[in-house]
Amino acid sequence: MSEKIPGLNQTDSKTILEIRNLDISFRTSAGIIHAIRGVNLDLCKGETVAIVGESGSGKSVTMKAVMGLLDSNATVNSGEILYTYTDAQGKSVTTDLLKMSKKDLRQNINGQRIAMVFQDPMTSLDPTMTIGKQIMEGMFLHERMDRGAAQARALELLNLVGIPDAEKRFKNYPHQLSGGMRQRVVIAIALSANPDILICDEPTTALDVTIQARILELIMEIQQKMKLSVVYITHDLGVVAKVADYVDVMYAGRIVEVGNVNEIFFEPKHPYTWGLLSAMPDLDTEDDRLYSIPGSPPNLLREPKGDAFAARNRFAMAIDEKAEPPLFQVSPTHWAATWLLHPDAPKVDMPPELRARLERARKEAEKYL
Amino acid sequence: MSETIQREPLLEVRNLVQHFPISRSYTVKAVNGVSFNIYPGETYGLVGESGSGKTTIGRSVIRLYNPTSGEMIFQGKRIAGRMDGETREMLRRDMQMIFQDPMASLNPRKKVEDIIGEGLKIHHMGETKQERQKLISEMLKKVGLSPEHAARYPHQFSGGQRQRVGIARALIMNPRLIIADECISALDVSIQAQVVNLMKDIQEETHCAYLFIAHDLSMVKYISDRIGVLHLGYMVESGTKEEIFSRPIHPYTRSLLSAIPHPNPEVEKRRKALTYDYASSGLDYAAGSEHLIEGTHTVLGTDGNVRQWLAECPEP
């Protein structure tokens, strides 16, 4: 069935999470905010998908819907989130997470099969509990382990996430650890029930660059060891380049471009992706000005007419004001929602500065191939 | 570059020490003898991980803290220790700060015009209300907002616009030095570029100097003329951005540079960042002294350390 839906990579690997036509709005005092406007997304076993976008683009909301963590003022208007897993009897089961009750989700899915790592390790840890206790909590709850086994497993996890002196640290409180160590503890907690999917919501934004690199390398290492599927939510394209297999670029509640990581970084098609890539300072150029996308993201209180990005797009055409572009296929795995890809559209190439930069990046990449 | 060096520095910091006594037996040694100069119209970037003391230095310089010891000279006046009224007024007027979180640093109960105009009132700049209002609306235009925004409250703006208000508040005093403490870290990538471009434009126009504090090295490289690398309260390396980026000497600087993410998946996937751990490196920052490599490039270390590092990283 996935063959028919635009914007999905047709790979042979087994999909474990399928988001179909997700549509979510929020009731607020100012009116109804239509935050997610038809999102399709696939996650395959053992792969990494990164969702990129500015704050307010809906990347976190999409993943919160998967976890059943939406705020009470949210309404899911349509869509389904199909999660496929192997149950205790070894049968393959597919369920729609949106149709499950909150209680059911908490007992059977959250933490156990789909785990999440949040941005700020200090707010996601309980300051009044030792880290050992916090890691074991999930094991008591989900797997009904006895104390001895849980403790042994917790120590094993602390070692896995690279915390030195695990026995000593076991009795520490979160405030006694540094930011990087705390995030390692959060990852250990997320892994405590052997999940299939790990969702990382800006896992390194609150951390320093040196520690960021180490945490990302750690997650990648664990992913390979445990055959995890990982979803990253981030606005840092450097992080995306390091970890992702597939990239979904979100803007104003829609996925505007999707492709594998090389397609997005070397052959981007959507003007918004061009803007994001150009806005990153490049260590190799002596450009005087940094390219910036003019304006700010649209307010979704008012339904955007036509293409939501049109107002900030210097390549916008008349049709962008009238109709929302569908996803056009570029390659079997690469899709972009911009009218520039329509056969009747004038031939527009990315800005020459970006073209030159990508050319340089490709040359650099070739050295490694 | 040589031209800058001959000029009189705008701010001179010598052996700044900032300790915070927590109890009788425990003192947090945030900054341990840091020296640097900032020249008029240039941007000095301070980088380092959290806890390295970069924010403390900014706050000590603008005298939000009382420095434990050390000398600071701003526009020829001593600003460490007790200041006379005139110096204090000069400092409060000519040195301004832009904070990290624009929401936390703007009073939610005040209108933008009152936030921006407060300094004008205090320093009696602009005689009448009309005159002040004129200055405020000019400033709003300069930072890319419209004069109608003056009557709004901070919550009515987006993050990038709020940061523009913060910049307008700093700029309206026509300062000579602006301390920008992680002023773009809380913003989105596309908005970061807008704010950095704005800061560059303003510098070109007013020739103010920036002390740019950040942990994002690629942004620091983009905006700074000279860079100081801090670690654990010591300035381990400093120099022009070309010197630092083309030939990093100190192992900490090298690990910091290697950690910068590249927007290039093929490179990024195969690269491992260098690790650096002070405790296991066997270095003692307190024992090191400043060594001049070339030009303005200095490194902190003992003679033996520096000789070894220089051998490790040959001239490009």
Boltz contact constraints between the chains, C-beta under 6 A:
constraints:
  - contact:
      token1: [A, 54]
      token2: [B, 188]
      max_distance: 6.0
  - contact:
      token1: [A, 55]
      token2: [B, 188]
      max_distance: 6.0
  - contact:
      token1: [A, 208]
      token2: [B, 49]
      max_distance: 6.0
  - contact:
      token1: [A, 208]
      token2: [B, 50]
      max_distance: 6.0
  - contact:
      token1: [A, 208]
      token2: [B, 215]
      max_distance: 6.0
  - contact:
      token1: [A, 209]
      token2: [B, 259]
      max_distance: 6.0
  - contact:
      token1: [A, 210]
      token2: [B, 255]
      max_distance: 6.0
  - contact:
      token1: [A, 210]
      token2: [B, 259]
      max_distance: 6.0
  - contact:
      token1: [A, 213]
      token2: [B, 259]
      max_distance: 6.0
  - contact:
      token1: [A, 213]
      token2: [B, 273]
      max_distance: 6.0
  - contact:
      token1: [A, 235]
      token2: [B, 188]
      max_distance: 6.0
  - contact:
      token1: [A, 235]
      token2: [B, 189]
      max_distance: 6.0
  - contact:
      token1: [A, 237]
      token2: [B, 263]
      max_distance: 6.0
  - contact:
      token1: [A, 238]
      token2: [B, 261]
      max_distance: 6.0
  - contact:
      token1: [A, 238]
      token2: [B, 263]
      max_distance: 6.0
  - contact:
      token1: [A, 241]
      token2: [B, 263]
      max_distance: 6.0
  - contact:
      token1: [A, 241]
      token2: [B, 264]
      max_distance: 6.0
  - contact:
      token1: [A, 241]
      token2: [B, 265]
      max_distance: 6.0
  - contact:
      token1: [A, 241]
      token2: [B, 268]
      max_distance: 6.0
  - contact:
      token1: [A, 242]
      token2: [B, 268]
      max_distance: 6.0
  - contact:
      token1: [A, 261]
      token2: [B, 265]
      max_distance: 6.0
  - contact:
      token1: [A, 262]
      token2: [B, 265]
      max_distance: 6.0
  - contact:
      token1: [A, 265]
      token2: [B, 265]
      max_distance: 6.0
  - contact:
      token1: [A, 279]
      token2: [B, 189]
      max_distance: 6.0
  - contact:
      token1: [A, 279]
      token2: [B, 190]
      max_distance: 6.0
  - contact:
      token1: [A, 279]
      token2: [B, 193]
      max_distance: 6.0
  - contact:
      token1: [A, 280]
      token2: [B, 263]
      max_distance: 6.0
  - contact:
      token1: [A, 281]
      token2: [B, 218]
      max_distance: 6.0
  - contact:
      token1: [A, 281]
      token2: [B, 219]
      max_distance: 6.0
  - contact:
      token1: [A, 281]
      token2: [B, 222]
      max_distance: 6.0
  - contact:
      token1: [A, 283]
      token2: [B, 218]
      max_distance: 6.0
  - contact:
      token1: [A, 289]
      token2: [B, 197]
      max_distance: 6.0
  - contact:
      token1: [A, 290]
      token2: [B, 193]
      max_distance: 6.0
  - contact:
      token1: [A, 290]
      token2: [B, 196]
      max_distance: 6.0
  - contact:
      token1: [A, 290]
      token2: [B, 197]
      max_distance: 6.0
  - contact:
      token1: [A, 292]
      token2: [B, 193]
      max_distance: 6.0
  - contact:
      token1: [A, 292]
      token2: [B, 194]
      max_distance: 6.0
  - contact:
      token1: [A, 292]
      token2: [B, 197]
      max_distance: 6.0
  - contact:
      token1: [A, 293]
      token2: [B, 190]
      max_distance: 6.0
  - contact:
      token1: [A, 296]
      token2: [B, 158]
      max_distance: 6.0
  - contact:
      token1: [A, 361]
      token2: [B, 264]
      max_distance: 6.0
  - contact:
      token1: [A, 364]
      token2: [B, 267]
      max_distance: 6.0
  - contact:
      token1: [A, 365]
      token2: [B, 264]
      max_distance: 6.0
  - contact:
      token1: [A, 365]
      token2: [B, 266]
      max_distance: 6.0
  - contact:
      token1: [A, 365]
      token2: [B, 267]
      max_distance: 6.0
  - contact:
      token1: [A, 368]
      token2: [B, 266]
      max_distance: 6.0
  - contact:
      token1: [A, 368]
      token2: [B, 270]
      max_distance: 6.0
